[in-house]
Amino acid sequence: MASILLPCQPCLSLTSFLKGSIWKKHKFHHHHHGYGKAASGSRNNYLGCKINRTSSFTYKSKAGVPLNELPWASFDEYMEDKGRIIQAIFPEKSTSHQLNEEEWKVKMTPIQALFLRCEPVIHITARCKSEADDYPPEIPGHITKFLEVHITRCEFPDLHADYLPPDFKINAKGALYLERKGNHNLMKNQLDIDLSLAFPPLLAWVPEYILQNIVQSILRNYVEDINNGFAVRLLADYNLFKWSMPKNSP
């Protein structure tokens, strides 16, 4: 099975990368269902098969990283540069293109599975919110500002039409904010992903559990790299931001 899933990007493990001072909580759930029909001809030994197999995946995580905020380099101000945040969160080999003030298109790192290879493209909206009345229930009301990130859809432009999922839905939301407690600040992030897809008929010859394992492995790789983006790349980028700000900056 090792040759079935061949990720083109390195997989960074949060367990080996983040230790000690970082708290994190992850949940990954998977559901699937399917049905099939078969008919055979008495003379030609013809076997027809119609299969509809679908799977759904749910992922939830919360994490916090200590952050040293400087008075002249507010983390709230840093979050206002949404394009910079998106570039820091996603893997280094990804490319982003801004569509308008609140929307970006991000080409993800390539995936290779079975004999197929593609580079998914996701559409993202990002908004900063500072009015507690607009906060979702999971964001504490005393937080001065948070960045809401929403993946609205995913495309597979370089995948042959015969291998496109006939039904693919993704709803992924992330939140980023700074929890200030005296001299102990935590940069916190939350990530919730709901994904469902129907496997294309041309892959009916592949056992369903193999397809499910492939999708789950791909999703895990992406999720771990995005979480590393929140906890590692974003922290490093904020450090660059704060040391580039002059102390007399208003």
Secondary structure, DSSP 8 states (H G I E B T S, - for coil): -TTTB--SS----HHHH--SS-EEEEEEEEEEEEEEEEEE-TTT--EEEEEEEEEEEEEEEEEEEE---BTTB-HHHHHT-HHHHHHHHS-TT-EEEE-SSSEEEEE---EEETTEEE--EEEEEEEEE--GGG--TTS-TT-S-EEEEEEEEEE-TTS-GGGS-SEEEEEEEEEEEEEEETTEEEEEEEEEEEEEEE--GGGTTS-HHHHHHHHHHHHHHHHHHHHHIIIIIHHHHHHHHHHHS-TT--
